[in-house]
Amino acid sequence: MSDAAPGKSPLTRLPDGTVKQIGPLTGTRVWTVPGRAHRPIELMREEPRVLAPGEATRLCAFCADRYLETTPEKVRLVGPDFAELRHVPASALFDTTAEFRRFGNLFEIVSAEYWRENHGFRQPGPVVAWARDYLSEPAGREHIEHLAAVRAAASGVAQSLEEAALDLVGGSHDVIVARRHVVDGASTDAELVSSGALTPREHAEYFGFTVRSLDEIARAQPHAAYVAVFQNWLLPAGASFEHLHKQLVAIDDHGPQVDHELRLLAGDRRLYQHAIADLSVEKGLVVAANDGAVAFAGVGHRYPAFEVYSRSRANLPWEHPATEIRAMSDLVHALHALTGVHVPTNEEWHYRPPDAAWPMPWRIVLKWRISNPAGFEGGTKIHVNTIDPWELRRRAVADLTALRREGRIADGIRVGDECRPEDARLRYAD
C-alpha cells in the first residue's frame, strides 16, 4: 500500500493539462499548472566578479588556503590515487593538498554535548588520545584556541582547551569537502565546481568516501539511531558556502518519514517496487539505469526531483560492494551533470536504519530548488511544482544523451527507452 488513495493514480493529467500528483510515500499533494514549465531554472547571479591572483583557493572557509578555519581533520584523500591520510596534525595541513577532506562541523546540528548530557556518552580512548596529541604541538594548540574562541563567541559558553579539543575532534556531525571552489584556472567567481562538474572518477571517490564516513560515524556513536546524509548546493538550497560539500549528522531518532515508511512496509514488504518502480514503468518515468541502479522522475515532490534506487540486495550503503556503490555514484553524477552548476539542489540519502525490522532500499533523491513555497502552499497544503515528472524525464533524457555523446558521464548508462524491463526490478527485499 502507498499514500495514494486506493484505486486512485498518484499521477494524473487533467483535460486542461494540469498535472496532479500524490507522493506515494508521503501523501504530499502537488499540482503542475500548464505554461510554467519553461521558465529558466538556473539561479540568476549578479555580474561575475573577476578573481584576483591566488584568490581561487581562498574564497571561503572550505578552500585549500584556509584549512585552519575548519576543525581538526579526521581524514583526507590526496594525490591521483586518492590515498587516505588520517588525523593530519595542524603543522602538516599544508604539506599536501586534499582532494576531499572530512572534519567535524564547527557549528553542529546535534552537538557533542547533546550526546554527553542526554545519553551519557564518553569519548573512547583513541579519540581522547588524538585530542591530547593535537594540543601537544604549538600549531595544534593555537588552532584549538582560535576555534574555541569562535564557538564561545557564538554560544556564550566558554570551554577549557581540553574540553573544546575533545568536542571538536569527537563530534558526530561531519562535513566532507571537495578541493575546488571554482574550476582550475577560473577567471571569475561564477565558475563553480558542483557535483556534476567533477569527472565520473572524482565523483566516485567523493561518493565512496561519503559511504565509508557514514559507516564510521554510525559505529562511533552507539546512541545514534540514524545518520542523515545530505548535500545542499547553493544558498537557496541551504548551503552556507558555494563550495561543494556533503554533511553527515548522527541523530537519536529515525525521523517521522522513515517511521512512516516502516509502517507502510509492515503491510507491503515490496512497497518501493509497487509504489515507485512499477508506477515509474507504467507512467513512462524511467530516466536512466546501469547494471546496479535506476533513476526515475519522482512523483509527488514539492520540487522537480529525481529518485535513484540501488538495485542491490543490500540495504545499508556500506554493505554494498564497490561495484554497486559506483553504480549509484555514476547515476547521481550524471543527474548532477545535466542539472548544471547554477541550479540550487538538495541531495538526500535514504536507507534502512540498522535497527529497522523491514527491508528498505538505498535511494538518493536529487531536488531542484527552483521555486519558493508561498501563501498558497501554506494555506492549502497543495504545492505548486513548475515541472511535472513527464517533462522532467523528457529534459533529462535529452540532456543525458548529449552528455554521453560528449563523454562527460560514465560509461554503461542506459538512457530513456534504452532501459530494460529488469532495470526497474528492485531486489532489496529478496
VEXDO-666016 format. One record per residue (C-alpha): x, y, z; residue number from 1; chain. Coordinates in Angstrom, 2 decimals. Layout:
! residues N
        c1        c2        c3   num   cadena
         X         Y         Z   NUM        A
...
//
This chain:
! residues 430
        c1        c2        c3   num   cadena
      0.00      0.00      0.00     1        A
      1.08      3.59     -0.52     2        A
     -0.22      7.02      0.44     3        A
     -2.25      7.36     -2.75     4        A
     -5.95      6.67     -2.24     5        A
     -7.00      3.10     -3.15     6        A
     -7.92      2.90     -6.81     7        A
     -6.66      6.44     -7.49     8        A
     -3.50      7.03     -9.52     9        A
     -0.78      9.12     -7.81    10        A
     -0.20     10.88    -11.14    11        A
     -2.92     12.23    -13.45    12        A
     -3.17     14.82    -16.20    13        A
     -6.45     16.75    -16.44    14        A
     -8.03     17.79    -19.78    15        A
     -6.63     21.32    -19.46    16        A
     -3.11     19.97    -18.98    17        A
     -2.86     20.42    -15.21    18        A
     -0.91     17.54    -13.64    19        A
     -1.90     16.41    -10.14    20        A
      0.40     14.25     -8.04    21        A
      0.25     12.49     -4.69    22        A
      3.55     11.38     -3.19    23        A
      3.34      7.55     -2.91    24        A
      5.50      7.55      0.24    25        A
      4.49     10.90      1.73    26        A
      0.96     11.79      0.67    27        A
      2.23     15.22     -0.41    28        A
     -0.14     16.84     -2.91    29        A
      1.42     18.64     -5.85    30        A
     -0.03     20.43     -8.87    31        A
      1.74     21.50    -12.05    32        A
     -0.10     24.19    -13.98    33        A
      0.38     24.44    -17.77    34        A
      2.63     27.19    -19.07    35        A
      5.08     27.34    -16.15    36        A
      7.47     24.54    -17.10    37        A
      9.66     26.52    -19.50    38        A
     10.81     29.19    -17.08    39        A
     14.62     29.29    -16.57    40        A
     15.74     27.04    -13.73    41        A
     19.24     28.41    -13.22    42        A
     19.79     30.85    -10.38    43        A
     20.09     34.42    -11.63    44        A
     23.52     35.62    -10.49    45        A
     24.94     39.07    -10.12    46        A
     27.67     40.05    -12.55    47        A
     30.53     37.56    -12.10    48        A
     33.47     39.04    -10.21    49        A
     36.93     38.76    -11.70    50        A
     39.25     36.86     -9.34    51        A
     42.49     38.37     -8.14    52        A
     45.68     36.27     -8.48    53        A
     45.60     33.43     -5.91    54        A
     42.04     34.20     -4.82    55        A
     40.56     30.97     -6.25    56        A
     41.95     28.94     -3.33    57        A
     40.78     31.27     -0.56    58        A
     37.22     32.26     -1.49    59        A
     35.62     30.65      1.58    60        A
     36.48     28.79      4.79    61        A
     36.39     25.47      2.91    62        A
     39.09     26.49      0.43    63        A
     42.57     24.97      0.33    64        A
     44.41     28.05      1.66    65        A
     42.14     28.23      4.71    66        A
     42.42     24.78      6.30    67        A
     42.90     26.29      9.77    68        A
     39.41     27.81      9.71    69        A
     37.82     24.36      9.98    70        A
     38.04     21.82     12.78    71        A
     40.81     19.19     13.10    72        A
     40.80     16.94     10.09    73        A
     39.60     13.36     10.53    74        A
     40.57     12.10      7.07    75        A
     41.79     13.50      3.74    76        A
     42.25     11.95      0.31    77        A
     45.35     13.08     -1.59    78        A
     47.03     12.62     -4.95    79        A
     45.91     10.98     -8.18    80        A
     45.24      7.70     -6.36    81        A
     43.19      9.43     -3.62    82        A
     45.35      7.95     -0.87    83        A
     43.90      8.27      2.63    84        A
     45.64     10.28      5.37    85        A
     44.10     10.24      8.84    86        A
     44.37     12.76     11.69    87        A
     46.65     15.19      9.88    88        A
     48.23     17.44     12.57    89        A
     47.85     21.19     12.28    90        A
     51.55     21.61     11.50    91        A
     51.20     19.35      8.42    92        A
     47.89     20.58      7.00    93        A
     49.55     22.41      4.12    94        A
     52.11     19.71      3.32    95        A
     49.63     18.04      0.96    96        A
     46.55     19.20     -0.92    97        A
     43.33     17.38     -0.05    98        A
     41.20     16.31     -3.00    99        A
     38.50     15.62     -0.41   100        A
     38.65     16.16      3.34   101        A
     36.43     15.24      6.29   102        A
     36.18     17.18      9.53   103        A
     33.64     17.99     12.21   104        A
     31.15     20.79     11.64   105        A
     32.17     23.79     13.75   106        A
     28.51     24.53     14.48   107        A
     26.88     21.12     14.81   108        A
     23.17     20.38     14.39   109        A
     23.48     17.70     17.08   110        A
     26.42     18.59     19.29   111        A
     28.92     16.54     21.21   112        A
     27.35     18.00     24.35   113        A
     23.97     16.58     23.27   114        A
     25.33     13.04     23.28   115        A
     27.22     13.61     26.53   116        A
     24.39     15.20     28.53   117        A
     21.42     13.27     27.13   118        A
     22.98      9.85     26.66   119        A
     25.97      9.81     28.99   120        A
     28.31      9.25     26.05   121        A
     32.02      9.49     26.75   122        A
     34.64      9.61     24.03   123        A
     36.65      6.38     23.62   124        A
     40.36      6.24     24.37   125        A
     41.63      6.73     20.78   126        A
     39.66      9.98     20.42   127        A
     40.91     11.26     23.78   128        A
     44.47     10.43     22.71   129        A
     44.02     12.24     19.37   130        A
     42.73     15.38     21.13   131        A
     45.67     15.28     23.54   132        A
     48.19     14.78     20.73   133        A
     46.66     17.61     18.70   134        A
     47.05     20.00     21.63   135        A
     50.60     18.85     22.32   136        A
     52.11     20.74     19.37   137        A
     52.07     24.56     19.25   138        A
     50.27     24.76     15.88   139        A
     47.53     22.43     17.10   140        A
     47.10     24.29     20.36   141        A
     46.85     27.62     18.52   142        A
     44.29     26.09     16.14   143        A
     42.09     24.85     19.01   144        A
     42.40     28.17     20.85   145        A
     41.09     30.00     17.80   146        A
     38.20     27.60     17.18   147        A
     37.23     27.54     20.87   148        A
     37.07     31.33     20.87   149        A
     34.83     31.34     17.77   150        A
     32.45     28.81     19.34   151        A
     32.41     30.62     22.68   152        A
     31.56     33.91     20.98   153        A
     28.67     32.26     19.14   154        A
     27.26     30.28     22.09   155        A
     28.20     32.46     25.06   156        A
     29.66     29.37     26.77   157        A
     33.40     29.03     27.25   158        A
     35.19     25.67     27.48   159        A
     38.63     24.66     28.60   160        A
     41.01     23.90     25.73   161        A
     40.93     20.22     26.64   162        A
     37.12     20.11     26.55   163        A
     36.99     22.09     23.31   164        A
     39.54     19.84     21.63   165        A
     37.68     16.69     22.62   166        A
     34.37     18.03     21.32   167        A
     35.94     19.32     18.10   168        A
     37.56     16.01     17.18   169        A
     34.89     13.68     18.60   170        A
     31.63     15.10     17.28   171        A
     29.11     13.17     15.20   172        A
     28.27     15.85     12.61   173        A
     30.90     15.79      9.88   174        A
     31.48     17.69      6.64   175        A
     33.12     16.27      3.51   176        A
     34.59     19.00      1.32   177        A
     35.94     18.90     -2.22   178        A
     39.20     20.64     -3.15   179        A
     37.98     23.20     -5.65   180        A
     35.60     26.10     -5.05   181        A
     35.92     27.14     -8.70   182        A
     37.40     25.26    -11.64   183        A
     41.16     25.15    -12.00   184        A
     42.26     28.25    -13.90   185        A
     38.97     30.09    -13.24   186        A
     38.92     33.79    -14.04   187        A
     35.65     34.64    -12.23   188        A
     33.82     33.56     -9.08   189        A
     30.93     32.17    -11.18   190        A
     32.95     29.19    -12.48   191        A
     31.86     26.96     -9.63   192        A
     32.54     23.26     -9.15   193        A
     29.33     21.34     -8.47   194        A
     28.98     17.56     -8.25   195        A
     28.24     17.45    -11.95   196        A
     31.43     19.39    -12.74   197        A
     33.53     16.59    -11.26   198        A
     34.70     13.77    -13.51   199        A
     32.92     10.43    -13.00   200        A
     36.10      9.15    -11.26   201        A
     36.29     12.17     -8.94   202        A
     32.63     11.82     -8.08   203        A
     33.07      8.12     -7.38   204        A
     35.88      8.89     -4.90   205        A
     33.78     11.61     -3.24   206        A
     30.78      9.29     -3.11   207        A
     32.70      6.28     -1.79   208        A
     34.40      8.48      0.82   209        A
     30.93      9.51      2.00   210        A
     29.80      5.88      2.29   211        A
     32.87      4.98      4.36   212        A
     32.39      8.03      6.55   213        A
     28.73      7.13      7.11   214        A
     29.80      3.71      8.35   215        A
     32.44      5.20     10.67   216        A
     30.06      7.71     12.23   217        A
     27.38      5.05     12.77   218        A
     29.93      2.84     14.52   219        A
     31.48      5.65     16.56   220        A
     28.20      6.91     18.06   221        A
     26.46      3.92     19.70   222        A
     23.42      6.01     20.70   223        A
     22.64      7.05     17.12   224        A
     19.54      5.52     15.53   225        A
     20.34      7.03     12.12   226        A
     22.90      9.14     10.30   227        A
     21.37     11.72      7.96   228        A
     23.40     12.35      4.79   229        A
     22.70     15.32      2.56   230        A
     24.22     17.86      0.21   231        A
     22.96     21.42     -0.12   232        A
     24.22     23.18     -3.24   233        A
     23.99     26.98     -3.44   234        A
     22.50     29.35     -0.90   235        A
     18.79     28.96     -1.89   236        A
     19.15     25.22     -1.12   237        A
     20.56     25.89      2.36   238        A
     24.31     25.94      1.70   239        A
     26.48     28.22      3.82   240        A
     29.18     28.35      1.14   241        A
     29.17     27.92     -2.65   242        A
     31.80     25.21     -2.17   243        A
     30.92     21.57     -2.83   244        A
     30.39     19.60      0.38   245        A
     28.26     16.90      1.98   246        A
     27.11     16.68      5.59   247        A
     26.59     13.63      7.80   248        A
     24.67     14.05     11.06   249        A
     24.09     11.34     13.66   250        A
     20.67     11.56     15.33   251        A
     18.96      9.51     18.04   252        A
     15.73      9.24     16.05   253        A
     14.80      7.76     12.68   254        A
     12.74     10.81     11.80   255        A
      9.00     10.75     11.05   256        A
      9.36      9.96      7.34   257        A
     11.36      6.80      7.98   258        A
      8.90      5.76     10.69   259        A
      6.01      6.36      8.29   260        A
      7.62      4.22      5.59   261        A
      8.26      1.44      8.10   262        A
      4.54      1.43      8.92   263        A
      3.71      1.18      5.20   264        A
      6.24     -1.64      4.85   265        A
      4.51     -3.62      7.56   266        A
      1.64     -4.10      5.09   267        A
      3.72     -4.44      1.92   268        A
      7.36     -5.56      2.01   269        A
      7.66     -4.72     -1.69   270        A
      6.38     -1.18     -1.16   271        A
      9.11      0.55     -3.17   272        A
      8.76     -1.87     -6.07   273        A
      4.99     -1.42     -6.21   274        A
      4.64      2.27     -5.31   275        A
      7.72      3.68     -7.05   276        A
      9.36      1.38     -9.60   277        A
      6.21     -0.16    -11.08   278        A
      4.50      3.24    -11.16   279        A
      7.51      4.71    -12.98   280        A
      7.40      1.99    -15.61   281        A
      3.64      2.32    -16.04   282        A
      3.81      6.11    -16.44   283        A
      6.98      6.19    -18.55   284        A
      9.17      7.88    -15.95   285        A
     12.32      5.75    -16.10   286        A
     15.15      8.21    -16.80   287        A
     18.29      6.08    -16.84   288        A
     19.84      2.91    -15.49   289        A
     23.03      0.91    -15.27   290        A
     23.68     -2.59    -14.00   291        A
     23.39     -1.59    -10.33   292        A
     20.96      1.33    -10.09   293        A
     17.99      3.01    -11.74   294        A
     16.80      6.64    -11.86   295        A
     13.18      7.78    -12.04   296        A
     11.49     11.14    -12.41   297        A
      9.92     11.45     -8.97   298        A
      6.20     11.74     -8.28   299        A
      4.71     13.90     -5.53   300        A
      7.69     16.11     -4.67   301        A
      7.43     19.81     -3.85   302        A
     10.28     20.44     -6.28   303        A
     11.28     18.67     -9.50   304        A
     13.08     15.59     -8.21   305        A
     14.96     12.56     -9.45   306        A
     14.99      9.34     -7.42   307        A
     17.96      6.99     -7.78   308        A
     17.44      3.49     -6.39   309        A
     20.06      0.87     -5.76   310        A
     19.11     -2.47     -7.27   311        A
     21.23     -4.34     -4.73   312        A
     20.02     -6.90     -2.24   313        A
     21.97     -4.93      0.39   314        A
     20.06     -2.26      2.30   315        A
     22.81     -0.32      4.07   316        A
     25.11      1.78      1.87   317        A
     28.29      0.44      3.49   318        A
     27.18     -3.16      2.88   319        A
     27.14     -2.61     -0.89   320        A
     30.15     -3.93     -2.80   321        A
     32.32     -1.36     -4.56   322        A
     30.72     -2.02     -7.96   323        A
     27.24     -1.25     -6.63   324        A
     28.41      1.91     -4.84   325        A
     29.99      3.02     -8.11   326        A
     26.73      2.30     -9.96   327        A
     24.86      4.64     -7.62   328        A
     27.60      7.25     -7.92   329        A
     27.56      7.19    -11.72   330        A
     23.80      7.81    -11.96   331        A
     23.81     10.53     -9.30   332        A
     26.76     12.20    -11.02   333        A
     25.01     12.07    -14.40   334        A
     21.91     13.74    -12.95   335        A
     24.01     16.48    -11.36   336        A
     25.79     16.97    -14.68   337        A
     22.53     17.51    -16.56   338        A
     21.28     19.80    -13.79   339        A
     24.17     22.22    -14.24   340        A
     26.26     24.31    -11.90   341        A
     23.85     27.19    -11.26   342        A
     20.73     25.28    -10.18   343        A
     20.22     25.10     -6.38   344        A
     19.83     21.46     -5.36   345        A
     19.40     19.19     -2.37   346        A
     20.79     15.67     -2.47   347        A
     19.18     13.45      0.19   348        A
     20.26      9.91      1.09   349        A
     17.67      7.41      2.34   350        A
     18.38      3.91      3.61   351        A
     17.18      1.38      6.16   352        A
     18.06      2.26      9.76   353        A
     20.25     -0.57     11.13   354        A
     17.66     -1.43     13.79   355        A
     14.64     -1.40     11.45   356        A
     12.57     -4.56     11.13   357        A
     11.73     -4.33      7.42   358        A
     13.98     -4.16      4.36   359        A
     14.35     -0.77      2.65   360        A
     16.41      0.10     -0.42   361        A
     19.19      2.67     -0.50   362        A
     17.93      5.56     -2.57   363        A
     19.07      9.10     -3.24   364        A
     16.72     11.96     -4.10   365        A
     18.02     14.96     -6.06   366        A
     15.75     18.01     -5.86   367        A
     15.89     21.19     -7.93   368        A
     15.15     24.06     -5.53   369        A
     13.85     26.37     -8.22   370        A
     10.75     27.83     -6.55   371        A
      9.78     29.29     -3.19   372        A
      6.69     27.97     -1.40   373        A
      4.39     30.83     -0.50   374        A
      0.93     31.58      0.87   375        A
     -0.95     29.27     -1.46   376        A
      1.03     26.23     -0.30   377        A
      0.82     27.25      3.35   378        A
     -2.91     27.71      3.26   379        A
     -3.91     24.71      1.15   380        A
     -1.05     22.22      1.71   381        A
     -1.12     21.80     -2.08   382        A
      2.30     22.50     -3.55   383        A
      2.92     24.03     -6.96   384        A
      5.76     22.31     -8.80   385        A
      6.56     24.06    -12.06   386        A
      7.87     20.94    -13.86   387        A
      5.81     17.75    -13.92   388        A
      7.50     14.31    -13.90   389        A
      6.93     13.69    -17.63   390        A
      8.56     16.99    -18.59   391        A
     11.39     16.35    -16.14   392        A
     12.02     12.96    -17.70   393        A
     11.92     14.40    -21.24   394        A
     14.51     17.04    -20.36   395        A
     16.72     14.56    -18.56   396        A
     16.75     12.02    -21.39   397        A
     17.66     14.68    -23.95   398        A
     20.43     16.14    -21.79   399        A
     21.87     12.76    -20.76   400        A
     22.03     11.70    -24.39   401        A
     24.03     14.83    -25.21   402        A
     26.32     14.44    -22.18   403        A
     27.04     10.82    -23.09   404        A
     27.91     11.83    -26.62   405        A
     30.36     14.40    -25.20   406        A
     31.94     11.80    -22.89   407        A
     31.03     13.72    -19.74   408        A
     29.23     10.92    -17.89   409        A
     30.26      7.38    -17.03   410        A
     30.13      4.51    -19.48   411        A
     27.42      1.89    -19.12   412        A
     24.46      4.21    -18.54   413        A
     21.30      3.35    -20.47   414        A
     19.11      6.37    -21.14   415        A
     15.34      6.62    -21.54   416        A
     13.85      3.98    -23.81   417        A
     17.17      2.08    -23.84   418        A
     16.37      0.91    -20.32   419        A
     15.27     -2.71    -20.00   420        A
     12.34     -4.12    -18.00   421        A
     14.70     -5.71    -15.48   422        A
     16.31     -2.31    -14.81   423        A
     13.27     -1.36    -12.74   424        A
     13.32     -4.53    -10.62   425        A
     14.40     -3.70     -7.07   426        A
     15.98     -6.55     -5.10   427        A
     16.22     -5.02     -1.61   428        A
     13.61     -7.44     -0.20   429        A
     14.80    -10.60     -1.99   430        A
//
